Amino acid sequence: MADFLLEIGLEEIPARMIDSAEAELRRRFKELLVRESLGADAEVEPYSTPRRLAVLARGIAERQVDLEEQVTGPSVKVAYKDGQPTPAAYAFAKKMNVDVTDLQTVTTSKGEYIAATVTRKGRSAEEIFSDALPREINALYWAKNMYWRAGKPERFVRPVRWMVAVLGERIVPLEYGGIKAGRSSRGHRLLGGTVEVKEPASYAADLKQAGVFARRDERYALIRSALDHAVRGIPGARWREDRDLLNTVVNLTEFPSVILGSFDHEYLSLPEEVLVTVMRDHQKYFAVEDASGRLAPHFLAVLNTDSDPKGLIRHGNERVLRARFNDAQFFWKTDQKHPLRDRVEWLKNVTFQKDLGSYYDKTIRVQKLAHEISGDLNAAGVVVRSGVVHKAALLAKTDLTTELVKEFTELQGIVGGLYARAQKLDDNLPEATRYAIADAIYDQYKPQSIEYAVPRTIEGAVLSIADKADTIAGMFALGMVPSGSKDPFALRRQANGIVKTVAEHKLALSLDGIFTHAGAAYEGSSAEKKFTVTVEKSAESLRAFFRERLEFYLRDVLGFAYDVVNAVLAAGSDDIVAVVERAKAVAAVRGSEDFESISVAFKRIKNILRQAEETNKAIAATWEGALFTEPAESQLGEAVANVAPKVRSLAQDHNFEAALAEIAAIRPQVDRFFDKVMVMVEDPKVCGNRLALLRDLLHDFSGMADFSEIVTEKK
């Protein structure tokens, strides 16, 4: 047994791509070990920095074991004639490298065949790695990659500059991208030089001596500790937690340290969102807050070096940040010269999408769509301030014309909300209404992804849904449907946002209704003339698309089991809130014995009805109690007639657990029916009547979930 190290040295990898690449390299190498029988239980440890990806496998076999296997050849009838080997037998023996007298006869399900027992010599780990690892490296997925050698086929995220491949103490001869592997790695650009890796186990320690912390989790802990230490000199201060930024700086550094910088108090007059965005998104600085949670005039920068003894780096960062804040302050003051309401017309000159028109066109469509959604919600008893939604939709995109958003694009929507709060939107508009409009504009892009919060208010939720639905409806009508990993307009993310917003606000909305309204908003527009997909086809694609998004939300976000998700979605996916509630109800009762038995029975019913269809059995339009000849079918018919109305009523009130309890309560009658009654009898009337009973049972009780999808031990 031996340890093995593979390191791929590169020019700096984009921080956002490192985590997935590290995980994929580990997975691929682990699968290679299993596939080649070199160590299914071997510990495979990943490493990564901006300039390297590596895996270290402990305790792998240095070569495969020799295997004896029996290889089947031609049939005995072909291999022998009159008891003597034929040319076919000799050819097979030669191929297997055995004497023809060593051939055996084996009996299979297809008859008697000749066979040979051969020994497969195991290959060495060096041979396997030399052959397989270049292919595995080349197969790594990158969102963007590049050629770096003229006329050569390799594409990678960045040019490969060195490789290390050591098994035990031996170099494994492999090559990728014109680079031959050795044992020489590279340390930190400033703090270290060449590193000779004598053995895989010393890899991390060797690199640490050269100024590189190769373990991601070690850098993570170092940065958190350094951030804590840096703010101790400021009474009551703490650094603002930012998971995404922390993950980014971990992947930007090899030897992290932290410095504390400051900026003038006067900049605190700018909105906090502006200051934090400048620090976070443009400079990768952590914000500092006081004991009350308000922003303090300090920042924390993570360096990729050991220290800043003379304060030169700190002064440089403070100077850069001061210039950024000055720009933001200037843009803020300049933008106030033209209020948002005057900027609506300017949107005619800002293209949304070449076929869907300008942002002015989108604004008018979103206003119409938001009005219809508000009406649907008000009709369902949900109070929506339609005037707030109407005004917010009108002003929502106007911040795209502001200088602040042009400079800091991450602030779109947020700037609109801040300006709406700061400006006088209309004469005699109550302050509370203006703030409500501002909040809706501010939240219009929420949730930015499935992990983030939804809009805070109902009006913000309506605006967010309308904005996203307009984009999705237009793109689908143009035939721009996401496929595979291609989703250039982030339609999946926007659909996820609609699903999450509707679910968490518990909005009584139909997906079909939303997109019917969205399609109507395009009617008569110049964009409609460019649509390439029929209304019917677009609606069909949208249903399938949102079913996938809802499945993702139920399984990956809410954590429901796959069979529960399949069961509830089979019963319909148009009402998101109802789907979530049905999933909760099914998950709550699925483990009960009665429910499991009902699930098995429903699968049996579906099979019977399918068999009847395949054999052209006539099913009665309605079942009649007078045609029942067995007590068990009479009892089941009576139970269905009594329970079905209760189930429908409870389901309409979204009391799904109680409805499921009613369904589970008819288990005795269902079990007795299948124990005592033969459905497929010769009498066509009796058979058709029984099939009609089962059909109605399946139909009446499958409105919440297709119980046959539930996986049970009895299946």
GIGI-V712530 format. One record per residue. RES is the residue in one letter. PHI is phi in whole degrees, -180 to 180 (999 if undefined). Layout:
RES,PHI / RES,PHI
This chain:
M,999 / A,-150 / D,-97 / F,-134 / L,-124 / L,-123 / E,-128 / I,-110 / G,-96 / L,-137 / E,-72 / E,-53 / I,-85 / P,-55 / A,-57 / R,-69 / M,-99 / I,-72 / D,-59 / S,-67 / A,-68 / E,-60 / A,-66 / E,-69 / L,-62 / R,-62 / R,-62 / R,-64 / F,-69 / K,-61 / E,-65 / L,-64 / L,-62 / V,-68 / R,-62 / E,-100 / S,55 / L,-107 / G,153 / A,-63 / D,-101 / A,-65 / E,-81 / V,-116 / E,-108 / P,-91 / Y,-136 / S,-161 / T,-143 / P,-59 / R,-116 / R,-161 / L,-127 / A,-151 / V,-134 / L,-124 / A,-106 / R,-107 / G,71 / I,-102 / A,-72 / E,-82 / R,-158 / Q,-72 / V,-77 / D,-71 / L,-123 / E,-95 / E,-143 / Q,-100 / V,-107 / T,-87 / G,-114 / P,-72 / S,-68 / V,-60 / K,-62 / V,-84 / A,-79 / Y,-133 / K,-137 / D,57 / G,80 / Q,-111 / P,-63 / T,-94 / P,-54 / A,-65 / A,-67 / Y,-64 / A,-64 / F,-66 / A,-62 / K,-64 / K,-62 / M,-85 / N,61 / V,-130 / D,-76 / V,-61 / T,-72 / D,-89 / L,-69 / Q,-115 / T,-112 / V,-125 / T,-103 / T,-120 / S,-66 / K,-99 / G,128 / E,-93 / Y,-135 / I,-88 / A,-148 / A,-134 / T,-95 / V,-125 / T,-106 / R,-91 / K,-71 / G,-70 / R,-90 / S,-76 / A,-62 / E,-58 / E,-64 / I,-65 / F,-65 / S,-60 / D,-80 / A,-92 / L,-64 / P,-58 / R,-68 / E,-65 / I,-64 / N,-66 / A,-85 / L,-58 / Y,-87 / W,-129 / A,-60 / K,-139 / N,-139 / M,-151 / Y,-89 / W,-134 / R,-123 / A,-58 / G,79 / K,-106 / P,-84 / E,-66 / R,-129 / F,-146 / V,-65 / R,-148 / P,-59 / V,-81 / R,-113 / W,-158 / M,-142 / V,-122 / A,-144 / V,-129 / L,-113 / G,64 / E,-113 / R,-104 / I,-78 / V,-90 / P,-77 / L,-134 / E,-142 / Y,-148 / G,61 / G,80 / I,-107 / K,-91 / A,-72 / G,-143 / R,-118 / S,-94 / S,-106 / R,-126 / G,-85 / H,-60 / R,-58 / L,-107 / L,-100 / G,-145 / G,-128 / T,-73 / V,-119 / E,-93 / V,-87 / K,-75 / E,-149 / P,-56 / A,-62 / S,-94 / Y,-55 / A,-62 / A,-66 / D,-62 / L,-67 / K,-61 / Q,-65 / A,-104 / G,82 / V,-130 / F,-92 / A,-78 / R,-85 / R,-61 / D,-66 / E,-70 / R,-64 / Y,-58 / A,-65 / L,-62 / I,-67 / R,-59 / S,-63 / A,-67 / L,-63 / D,-60 / H,-66 / A,-67 / V,-94 / R,-64 / G,-77 / I,-108 / P,-56 / G,75 / A,-87 / R,-150 / W,-82 / R,-79 / E,-59 / D,-151 / R,-59 / D,-66 / L,-66 / L,-62 / N,-63 / T,-66 / V,-70 / V,-60 / N,-89 / L,-105 / T,-128 / E,-116 / F,-135 / P,-80 / S,-145 / V,-130 / I,-121 / L,-104 / G,-120 / S,-135 / F,-142 / D,-66 / H,-60 / E,-59 / Y,-71 / L,-68 / S,-73 / L,-73 / P,-57 / E,-57 / E,-59 / V,-68 / L,-62 / V,-66 / T,-63 / V,-61 / M,-68 / R,-77 / D,-81 / H,-98 / Q,-117 / K,61 / Y,-98 / F,-91 / A,-77 / V,-118 / E,-125 / D,-86 / A,-63 / S,-91 / G,92 / R,-82 / L,-64 / A,-103 / P,-79 / H,-142 / F,-148 / L,-123 / A,-113 / V,-95 / L,-97 / N,-108 / T,-158 / D,-81 / S,-166 / D,-138 / P,-61 / K,-96 / G,74 / L,-67 / I,-66 / R,-61 / H,-62 / G,-63 / N,-67 / E,-64 / R,-67 / V,-63 / L,-66 / R,-61 / A,-64 / R,-63 / F,-66 / N,-61 / D,-61 / A,-62 / Q,-65 / F,-64 / F,-64 / W,-59 / K,-68 / T,-65 / D,-64 / Q,-69 / K,-68 / H,-127 / P,-62 / L,-58 / R,-64 / D,-79 / R,-88 / V,-58 / E,-63 / W,-64 / L,-65 / K,-65 / N,-101 / V,-115 / T,-77 / F,-83 / Q,-154 / K,-56 / D,-95 / L,-101 / G,94 / S,-89 / Y,-70 / Y,-67 / D,-60 / K,-64 / T,-59 / I,-65 / R,-65 / V,-65 / Q,-58 / K,-63 / L,-65 / A,-63 / H,-64 / E,-67 / I,-64 / S,-60 / G,-63 / D,-62 / L,-70 / N,-62 / A,-65 / A,-88 / G,92 / V,-94 / V,-79 / V,-125 / R,-80 / S,-61 / G,-64 / V,-63 / V,-63 / H,-62 / K,-69 / A,-63 / A,-64 / L,-65 / L,-98 / A,-57 / K,-99 / T,-66 / D,-70 / L,-66 / T,-94 / T,-84 / E,-68 / L,-65 / V,-74 / K,-61 / E,-83 / F,-122 / T,-63 / E,-63 / L,-94 / Q,-62 / G,87 / I,-63 / V,-62 / G,-58 / G,-66 / L,-67 / Y,-68 / A,-64 / R,-73 / A,-87 / Q,-101 / K,-90 / L,-75 / D,-146 / D,-64 / N,64 / L,-81 / P,-58 / E,-59 / A,-62 / T,-69 / R,-62 / Y,-66 / A,-65 / I,-64 / A,-62 / D,-63 / A,-65 / I,-64 / Y,-57 / D,-96 / Q,-61 / Y,-93 / K,-76 / P,-79 / Q,-65 / S,-154 / I,-65 / E,-84 / Y,-96 / A,-73 / V,-85 / P,-53 / R,-76 / T,-117 / I,-62 / E,-65 / G,-64 / A,-65 / V,-62 / L,-64 / S,-62 / I,-64 / A,-64 / D,-61 / K,-69 / A,-65 / D,-62 / T,-63 / I,-62 / A,-61 / G,-65 / M,-66 / F,-66 / A,-68 / L,-87 / G,82 / M,-92 / V,-93 / P,-58 / S,-144 / G,57 / S,-89 / K,-90 / D,-155 / P,-63 / F,-102 / A,54 / L,-69 / R,-63 / R,-63 / Q,-68 / A,-66 / N,-58 / G,-64 / I,-63 / V,-60 / K,-66 / T,-65 / V,-62 / A,-66 / E,-77 / H,-88 / K,52 / L,-87 / A,-79 / L,-127 / S,-99 / L,-61 / D,-59 / G,-64 / I,-58 / F,-82 / T,-67 / H,-63 / A,-62 / G,-65 / A,-65 / A,-67 / Y,-87 / E,-61 / G,82 / S,-87 / S,-68 / A,-65 / E,-60 / K,-68 / K,-100 / F,-65 / T,-112 / V,-120 / T,-66 / V,-59 / E,-65 / K,-67 / S,-63 / A,-64 / E,-63 / S,-65 / L,-65 / R,-63 / A,-64 / F,-63 / F,-74 / R,-63 / E,-64 / R,-66 / L,-70 / E,-62 / F,-60 / Y,-64 / L,-67 / R,-83 / D,-87 / V,-98 / L,-88 / G,81 / F,-75 / A,-65 / Y,-61 / D,-73 / V,-64 / V,-62 / N,-60 / A,-65 / V,-74 / L,-71 / A,-64 / A,-92 / G,127 / S,-133 / D,-81 / D,-101 / I,-62 / V,-62 / A,-65 / V,-61 / V,-63 / E,-67 / R,-66 / A,-64 / K,-61 / A,-66 / V,-64 / A,-62 / A,-71 / V,-110 / R,-62 / G,-83 / S,-73 / E,-65 / D,-63 / F,-68 / E,-62 / S,-65 / I,-63 / S,-61 / V,-63 / A,-64 / F,-66 / K,-63 / R,-65 / I,-63 / K,-61 / N,-66 / I,-64 / L,-66 / R,-67 / Q,-64 / A,-63 / E,-66 / E,-67 / T,-100 / N,60 / K,-74 / A,-78 / I,-108 / A,-63 / A,-63 / T,-140 / W,-86 / E,-122 / G,-64 / A,-67 / L,-89 / F,-72 / T,-114 / E,-118 / P,-56 / A,-65 / E,-75 / S,-63 / Q,-65 / L,-68 / G,-60 / E,-65 / A,-65 / V,-63 / A,-63 / N,-80 / V,-87 / A,-55 / P,-62 / K,-64 / V,-63 / R,-62 / S,-64 / L,-65 / A,-67 / Q,-63 / D,-86 / H,61 / N,-93 / F,-73 / E,-64 / A,-65 / A,-63 / L,-66 / A,-64 / E,-65 / I,-64 / A,-63 / A,-70 / I,-90 / R,-53 / P,-57 / Q,-66 / V,-66 / D,-61 / R,-65 / F,-59 / F,-73 / D,-76 / K,-109 / V,-116 / M,-95 / V,-79 / M,-84 / V,-88 / E,-73 / D,-65 / P,-64 / K,-69 / V,-64 / C,-63 / G,-62 / N,-68 / R,-67 / L,-64 / A,-64 / L,-62 / L,-66 / R,-61 / D,-67 / L,-60 / L,-64 / H,-67 / D,-66 / F,-109 / S,-108 / G,-70 / M,-97 / A,-166 / D,-88 / F,-64 / S,-69 / E,-79 / I,-72 / V,-85 / T,-129 / E,-63 / K,-68 / K,-74
